[in-house]
Amino acid sequence: MTGKVYLIGAGPGDLDMLTLKAARCLQLADVALVDDLVHPDICAMLRPDAEIVPVGKRGGCPSTPQAAIEQRMIDEARAGKTVARLKGGDPFVFGRGGEEMLTLQAAGVEVEIVNGLSAGLAVPATLGIPLTHRHFVHGVTFVSGHPHQDGDEPNWQALAQSGMTLVIYMGVKRLPLIRAELLRHGLKADTRRRR
């Protein structure tokens, strides 16, 4: 009998922002593969007999190779186990959840996506910053500040001139470059920003 993998978004780190569905799925898991950004209180919601496997990823630090994470999920599911793959935020917002889902499906493993609240939505709301406002801004763009490979940059001109709220994930280390590119491509220097 083949098990099942739940790709679970653990939200932005506040236990109160974990979805009810995610909390229920944690109780089903025999084994949990957990990213670094998942708060320990969320791991405490797993069954006491669940195996917890840290598979953290942080920029510039040693991390578990993506292929090893995917193979572990496949192996555990094929052994009949229920697997919780815990990811910070939402698995489909810069979380590689799409890649993992496709790999699991190609291996014949049943996978269910359990969305989570992404930091790009939760943090501004918590700080009272609307991403859209009927009178000021009519859209929002989410973009990675960390290119997949050298030369794989976003369209800075389109971003600078969109007139929409821009939410940049994983951009702290490249903030001077990001700022310079946006200004160079037409973003006004007095544009309101929040950090």
Stockholm file with secondary structure:
# STOCKHOLM 1.0

chainA/1-195         MTGKVYLIGAGPGDLDMLTLKAARCLQLADVALVDDLVHPDICAMLRPDAEIVPVGKRGGCPSTPQAAIEQRMIDEARAGKTVARLKGGDPFVFGRGGEEMLTLQAAGVEVEIVNGLSAGLAVPATLGIPLTHRHFVHGVTFVSGHPHQDGDEPNWQALAQSGMTLVIYMGVKRLPLIRAELLRHGLKADTRRRR
#=GR chainA/1-195 SS CCCEEEEEECBTSCGGGSCHHHHHHHTTCSEEEECTTSCHHHHTTSCTTCEEEECCCCTTSCCCCHHHHHHHHHHHHHTTCEEEEEESBCTTSSSSHHHHHHHHHHTTCEEEEECCCCHHHHHHHHTTCCSCBTTTBCCEEEEESSCSSTTCCCCHHHHHTSCSEEEEESCGGGHHHHHHHHHHTTCCTTCCCCC
#=GC SS_cons         CCCEEEEEECBTSCGGGSCHHHHHHHTTCSEEEECTTSCHHHHTTSCTTCEEEECCCCTTSCCCCHHHHHHHHHHHHHTTCEEEEEESBCTTSSSSHHHHHHHHHHTTCEEEEECCCCHHHHHHHHTTCCSCBTTTBCCEEEEESSCSSTTCCCCHHHHHTSCSEEEEESCGGGHHHHHHHHHHTTCCTTCCCCC
//
